[in-house]
Amino acid sequence: MSKIDDVAKLANVSKGTVSNVFSRKRPISAAVAERVLEASKQLNYIPNHIARSLATKQTMTIGLHIPFVNHIFFNSFQTHIISGITSHAATRNYRILLDTISQQDLDLPNHSSLPMDGAVIIDPTKEDERIKLLHGVNMPFVVIGKPSNSDIEEFTYVDNDNVQIGYDTCKYLIEKGHKHIMFLNAPEAMTVSVDRKKGFEKAFEEHHVEQQSYFHHFKPSLKQESVDFGYNKTLEMLGDLQLKVTAIIADDDQLAMGVLRALSALKLAVPEEMSLIVISGDPSIAQKTEPLLTTMDLRPFYLGEMAVNMLFRKLNIAKGTVSNETIVQASIIEKGSCRSIIAN
C-alpha cells in the first residue's frame, strides 16, 4: 500500500502539504491540491484514518450521501430509502452518518476525512462527483440508482428498472384511452429521469400513438422546488397555452401536489377531467388526497435494505457474493385518480 511519502515524492511536495490537502487544516493552492490528488489517485493512496477504518471496521459507521442543494429536505421516496438503510444497518450495530455537503461544495478532502467504513449514494447524476471522489480514495460504496460515470468501469448498485417504469405508467394510461399524456419528470441530470423518458417514449411508439413536443418536460434543475415546478408547468401548459392533455404523470408526490393545486385553480377535476398518476409516490400521502392517487410502488424501503446488505458484503461483514447490479421490480397501485376515456 502506498504511503504519504510516495505521494509527496510523486507530487513534488512535502509530506506536510499532502497532509494539509486531506486534513484541510491550512489553505493550499488549487494547482498544488490538484497535483496531490492526482498523485494519490495514481498510487491508490488511502489516508491513514481511512486505512485504519477499512482494516479494523472500528468506526461502525456508514456514510449516506444525498444530493442537497439549497436546504435539507427529503421527499417521501428518500425518506423510505433512509428508513430501510438505517433499519438494516442497525442489525449489525452500524450508525448512519448523513453527509450534508451540497453538490457544489464536494471535494475529495471532505470525503476522505469522514470517519466511515463505507458509503451509500442516493440519486446519482451524470458524471456524479460523489461517485468520482469516493472511487478516488478507494472507499467501498453502493449506489441506489444507476450510475453514469464514464471514467469508472465497474459499479455496485441497486435500482428499479426505470425504463420499464416509464413504459408501464404510460402504457397504463394509453390502455385507458389517453393519447395526450404529459410527463413532468425529474431533472435531466439525474440518470433515473433519462431512463424513464426512454420508457415513456417507447410506450407511445409500440402503441402507435403520435407524440407531441409538449408531452414531456424535465424539471429545469435540482434547485427548483418540485411543488413549484408541478404547479407552474401545469398552469402554463393547460392554462396559458391551453394544450390538449387528458392525463399527467408526476415524477414524485411533491410534484403531484403542485399539479393538483394548478388543476384546482383551473377548475379541472381529477379524474373526471384529468387523470393523474405518481411514480415516486408515498402511499400514506396518496391515501390522504381526494381522490386517492394512483401510484407506482418502487419499494424504496427494500432498496435501502438491499444497498446496505450489498455494502456489508463488500466490507466482508455479511456472507455472499457481491452482484454489480440488483434490480427491484416496481408495480402500479391503482386508486381513484385515473379514469378510462374509452367510449363504450
C-alpha positions as CSV (number, residue, x, y, z in Angstrom):
1,M,0.0,0.0,0.0
2,S,1.3,3.5,-0.9
3,K,2.4,5.8,1.8
4,I,2.3,9.6,2.3
5,D,6.0,9.7,1.4
6,D,5.2,8.2,-2.1
7,V,2.5,10.7,-2.8
8,A,4.7,13.6,-1.7
9,K,7.6,12.4,-3.9
10,L,5.3,11.9,-7.0
11,A,3.6,15.3,-6.5
12,N,6.9,17.0,-5.7
13,V,5.7,18.5,-2.4
14,S,6.3,17.9,1.3
15,K,4.5,15.3,3.4
16,G,3.0,18.2,5.3
17,T,1.5,19.6,2.2
18,V,-0.1,16.2,1.4
19,S,-1.4,16.0,4.9
20,N,-2.9,19.5,4.6
21,V,-4.6,18.7,1.4
22,F,-6.6,15.9,3.1
23,S,-7.0,17.5,6.5
24,R,-7.8,21.0,5.2
25,K,-6.0,22.5,8.2
26,R,-4.2,25.0,6.1
27,P,-5.1,26.6,2.7
28,I,-3.4,25.0,-0.3
29,S,-3.4,26.4,-3.8
30,A,-5.7,24.7,-6.3
31,A,-2.8,23.8,-8.6
32,V,-0.9,22.1,-5.7
33,A,-4.0,20.4,-4.4
34,E,-4.8,19.0,-7.9
35,R,-1.3,17.7,-8.2
36,V,-1.5,15.9,-4.8
37,L,-4.9,14.4,-5.6
38,E,-3.8,13.2,-9.0
39,A,-0.7,11.6,-7.4
40,S,-2.9,10.0,-4.7
41,K,-5.2,8.5,-7.4
42,Q,-2.3,7.1,-9.4
43,L,-0.8,5.5,-6.3
44,N,-4.2,4.4,-4.9
45,Y,-3.2,6.2,-1.7
46,I,-5.6,6.0,1.2
47,P,-5.2,8.5,4.1
48,N,-4.3,6.8,7.4
49,H,-7.7,7.3,9.1
50,I,-9.4,5.6,6.2
51,A,-6.9,2.8,6.0
52,R,-7.4,2.1,9.7
53,S,-11.2,2.2,9.3
54,L,-11.1,-0.3,6.4
55,A,-8.7,-2.6,8.3
56,T,-10.4,-2.6,11.7
57,K,-14.0,-1.6,11.0
58,Q,-13.9,0.3,14.2
59,T,-15.9,3.3,13.1
60,M,-19.1,1.2,12.8
61,T,-20.4,4.0,10.5
62,I,-21.8,4.1,7.0
63,G,-21.9,7.4,5.2
64,L,-25.1,8.4,3.4
65,H,-24.7,10.8,0.5
66,I,-27.8,12.6,-0.7
67,P,-27.7,15.5,-3.3
68,F,-28.6,18.5,-1.2
69,V,-28.9,21.9,-3.0
70,N,-30.3,24.8,-1.1
71,H,-31.6,23.1,2.1
72,I,-32.1,19.7,3.6
73,F,-35.4,18.3,2.5
74,F,-36.3,14.7,1.8
75,N,-39.1,13.6,-0.4
76,S,-41.1,10.6,0.6
77,F,-39.1,8.2,-1.6
78,Q,-35.9,9.3,0.0
79,T,-37.4,9.1,3.5
80,H,-38.4,5.5,2.9
81,I,-35.0,4.6,1.5
82,I,-33.3,6.2,4.5
83,S,-35.6,4.1,6.8
84,G,-34.5,0.9,5.0
85,I,-30.8,1.9,5.3
86,T,-30.9,2.7,9.0
87,S,-33.0,-0.3,9.8
88,H,-30.7,-2.8,8.1
89,A,-27.5,-1.0,9.3
90,A,-28.8,-1.4,12.9
91,T,-28.9,-5.2,12.6
92,R,-25.0,-5.0,12.6
93,N,-24.9,-2.2,15.1
94,Y,-23.9,0.3,12.4
95,R,-24.7,4.0,12.6
96,I,-25.5,6.3,9.6
97,L,-23.5,9.5,9.0
98,L,-25.6,11.9,6.9
99,D,-23.5,13.9,4.5
100,T,-25.0,17.4,4.3
101,I,-22.3,18.8,1.9
102,S,-24.0,20.3,-1.2
103,Q,-23.2,19.2,-4.7
104,Q,-21.4,22.5,-5.3
105,D,-19.1,22.1,-2.3
106,L,-18.0,18.5,-3.0
107,D,-14.3,17.8,-2.9
108,L,-12.1,14.8,-2.1
109,P,-10.6,16.1,1.2
110,N,-14.1,16.5,2.7
111,H,-15.0,12.9,1.7
112,S,-11.7,11.4,2.7
113,S,-11.8,13.0,6.2
114,L,-15.2,11.5,7.1
115,P,-14.9,8.6,9.7
116,M,-16.8,5.8,7.9
117,D,-16.2,2.3,6.7
118,G,-18.2,2.6,3.5
119,A,-21.0,4.7,1.9
120,V,-24.4,4.6,0.2
121,I,-25.1,7.2,-2.5
122,I,-28.6,8.1,-3.4
123,D,-30.0,9.8,-6.6
124,P,-26.9,9.6,-8.9
125,T,-26.4,12.3,-11.6
126,K,-24.5,12.2,-14.8
127,E,-20.7,12.1,-14.1
128,D,-21.6,12.2,-10.4
129,E,-18.8,14.0,-8.3
130,R,-19.7,11.9,-5.2
131,I,-19.0,8.7,-7.1
132,K,-15.8,10.1,-8.6
133,L,-14.5,11.2,-5.3
134,L,-15.3,8.1,-3.3
135,H,-13.8,6.0,-6.1
136,G,-10.7,8.2,-6.0
137,V,-10.0,7.3,-2.3
138,N,-11.0,3.6,-2.7
139,M,-13.9,3.9,-0.3
140,P,-16.3,1.0,-0.7
141,F,-19.7,2.3,-1.7
142,V,-23.0,1.2,-3.2
143,V,-25.3,3.4,-5.3
144,I,-29.1,3.5,-5.2
145,G,-29.8,4.3,-8.8
146,K,-28.0,3.6,-12.0
147,P,-24.5,5.3,-12.0
148,S,-23.3,7.1,-15.1
149,N,-19.6,8.0,-14.7
150,S,-17.8,7.4,-18.0
151,D,-14.4,7.1,-16.4
152,I,-15.3,4.3,-14.0
153,E,-15.8,0.8,-15.4
154,E,-17.5,-1.1,-12.6
155,F,-20.1,-0.1,-10.1
156,T,-22.2,-1.8,-7.4
157,Y,-25.7,-0.5,-7.4
158,V,-29.4,-1.3,-6.7
159,D,-32.2,0.2,-8.7
160,N,-35.6,-0.1,-10.2
161,D,-35.9,-0.8,-13.9
162,N,-36.7,2.8,-14.7
163,V,-37.1,2.3,-18.4
164,Q,-39.8,-0.2,-17.6
165,I,-41.4,2.2,-15.0
166,G,-41.7,4.9,-17.7
167,Y,-43.1,2.4,-20.1
168,D,-45.6,0.9,-17.6
169,T,-47.0,4.2,-16.4
170,C,-47.6,5.5,-20.0
171,K,-48.9,2.1,-21.2
172,Y,-51.4,2.1,-18.2
173,L,-52.8,5.4,-19.4
174,I,-52.8,4.6,-23.1
175,E,-54.8,1.4,-22.4
176,K,-57.4,3.7,-20.7
177,G,-57.7,5.6,-23.9
178,H,-55.4,8.5,-23.2
179,K,-53.3,9.8,-26.1
180,H,-52.4,13.2,-24.8
181,I,-50.3,12.4,-21.8
182,M,-47.9,15.0,-20.2
183,F,-45.0,13.6,-18.2
184,L,-43.4,16.0,-15.6
185,N,-40.1,14.4,-15.0
186,A,-37.1,14.9,-12.6
187,P,-34.1,17.0,-13.8
188,E,-32.3,15.6,-16.9
189,A,-29.0,15.5,-14.9
190,M,-30.4,12.5,-12.9
191,T,-29.9,9.2,-14.6
192,V,-33.3,7.9,-13.4
193,S,-35.2,10.7,-15.4
194,V,-33.4,9.8,-18.7
195,D,-34.3,6.2,-18.4
196,R,-38.0,6.9,-17.5
197,K,-38.2,9.2,-20.5
198,K,-37.0,6.4,-22.8
199,G,-39.7,4.1,-21.4
200,F,-42.3,6.8,-21.8
201,E,-41.5,7.3,-25.5
202,K,-41.2,3.6,-26.1
203,A,-44.9,3.1,-24.9
204,F,-46.1,5.7,-27.5
205,E,-44.1,4.1,-30.2
206,E,-45.3,0.5,-29.5
207,H,-48.9,1.6,-29.3
208,H,-48.6,3.7,-32.4
209,V,-49.6,6.9,-30.7
210,E,-48.3,10.1,-32.1
211,Q,-46.1,12.1,-29.7
212,Q,-46.2,15.9,-29.3
213,S,-43.3,18.0,-28.2
214,Y,-45.2,19.3,-25.1
215,F,-45.8,15.7,-23.8
216,H,-42.5,15.6,-21.8
217,H,-40.8,18.1,-19.5
218,F,-37.7,17.7,-17.3
219,K,-37.6,19.8,-14.2
220,P,-35.1,22.6,-15.0
221,S,-32.8,22.0,-12.1
222,L,-32.3,20.3,-8.7
223,K,-32.7,23.7,-7.1
224,Q,-36.3,24.2,-8.1
225,E,-38.9,23.0,-5.7
226,S,-40.9,20.1,-7.2
227,V,-44.2,21.6,-6.0
228,D,-43.5,24.9,-7.8
229,F,-42.5,23.1,-11.0
230,G,-45.6,21.0,-11.0
231,Y,-47.8,24.0,-10.3
232,N,-46.2,26.4,-12.8
233,K,-45.8,23.9,-15.7
234,T,-49.4,22.7,-15.4
235,L,-50.7,26.2,-15.4
236,E,-48.5,27.1,-18.4
237,M,-49.5,24.0,-20.5
238,L,-53.2,23.8,-19.6
239,G,-54.0,27.4,-18.7
240,D,-51.8,29.8,-20.7
241,L,-51.2,27.6,-23.8
242,Q,-54.5,25.6,-23.5
243,L,-52.8,22.5,-24.8
244,K,-54.8,19.3,-25.1
245,V,-53.9,17.0,-22.2
246,T,-56.1,14.3,-20.7
247,A,-53.6,12.7,-18.3
248,I,-50.5,13.7,-16.3
249,I,-47.6,11.6,-15.0
250,A,-45.9,13.3,-12.0
251,D,-42.4,12.1,-11.0
252,D,-42.9,12.4,-7.3
253,D,-45.6,13.2,-4.8
254,Q,-44.4,16.8,-4.1
255,L,-44.6,17.5,-7.9
256,A,-48.1,15.9,-7.8
257,M,-49.2,18.3,-5.1
258,G,-48.2,21.2,-7.3
259,V,-50.2,19.6,-10.2
260,L,-53.3,19.2,-8.0
261,R,-53.0,22.9,-6.9
262,A,-52.9,24.0,-10.5
263,L,-55.8,21.8,-11.6
264,S,-57.8,23.2,-8.8
265,A,-57.0,26.7,-9.9
266,L,-58.0,25.8,-13.5
267,K,-61.2,24.1,-12.2
268,L,-60.3,20.8,-13.7
269,A,-61.5,17.8,-11.6
270,V,-59.5,14.6,-11.1
271,P,-60.2,12.1,-12.5
272,E,-63.3,13.4,-14.3
273,E,-61.4,15.9,-16.5
274,M,-57.8,15.0,-15.8
275,S,-56.1,11.7,-14.9
276,L,-53.1,11.8,-12.6
277,I,-50.5,9.1,-11.7
278,V,-47.5,9.5,-9.5
279,I,-44.2,7.5,-9.9
280,S,-42.3,8.1,-6.7
281,G,-45.4,8.4,-4.5
282,D,-45.8,7.9,-0.8
283,P,-48.7,5.5,-0.2
284,S,-49.5,7.4,3.1
285,I,-49.9,10.7,1.2
286,A,-51.8,9.1,-1.6
287,Q,-54.3,7.9,0.9
288,K,-55.0,11.4,2.2
289,T,-55.8,13.1,-1.2
290,E,-59.2,13.4,-2.8
291,P,-59.4,11.4,-4.9
292,L,-56.8,8.8,-3.7
293,L,-53.8,8.9,-6.0
294,T,-52.7,6.0,-8.3
295,T,-49.0,5.5,-7.7
296,M,-46.1,3.3,-8.5
297,D,-44.7,1.1,-5.7
298,L,-40.9,1.4,-6.1
299,R,-40.3,-0.4,-2.8
300,P,-37.9,2.2,-1.5
301,F,-37.5,0.6,2.0
302,Y,-36.3,-2.6,0.3
303,L,-33.9,-0.6,-2.0
304,G,-32.3,0.9,1.2
305,E,-32.1,-2.5,2.8
306,M,-30.5,-4.1,-0.3
307,A,-28.0,-1.3,-0.6
308,V,-26.7,-1.8,3.0
309,N,-26.7,-5.6,2.5
310,M,-24.6,-5.2,-0.6
311,L,-22.2,-2.8,1.2
312,F,-21.8,-5.2,4.1
313,R,-20.8,-7.9,1.6
314,K,-18.2,-5.6,0.1
315,L,-16.9,-4.9,3.6
316,N,-16.8,-8.7,4.3
317,I,-19.3,-8.2,7.2
318,A,-22.0,-10.3,5.6
319,K,-21.6,-13.5,3.6
320,G,-22.3,-13.8,0.0
321,T,-21.1,-12.6,-3.4
322,V,-21.5,-9.0,-4.4
323,S,-23.6,-8.5,-7.5
324,N,-22.7,-5.4,-9.5
325,E,-26.4,-4.8,-10.4
326,T,-29.5,-5.6,-8.4
327,I,-32.9,-4.7,-9.9
328,V,-36.0,-4.3,-7.7
329,Q,-39.3,-4.6,-9.5
330,A,-42.0,-1.9,-9.2
331,S,-45.8,-2.2,-9.7
332,I,-48.8,0.1,-10.1
333,I,-51.1,0.7,-7.1
334,E,-54.4,1.6,-8.7
335,K,-56.6,4.0,-6.8
336,G,-59.0,6.7,-7.9
337,S,-57.1,9.3,-9.8
338,C,-57.1,7.8,-13.3
339,R,-60.2,7.0,-15.4
340,S,-60.8,5.3,-18.7
341,I,-61.9,7.6,-21.6
342,I,-62.6,4.8,-24.0
343,A,-66.1,5.1,-25.4
344,N,-68.3,2.1,-24.6
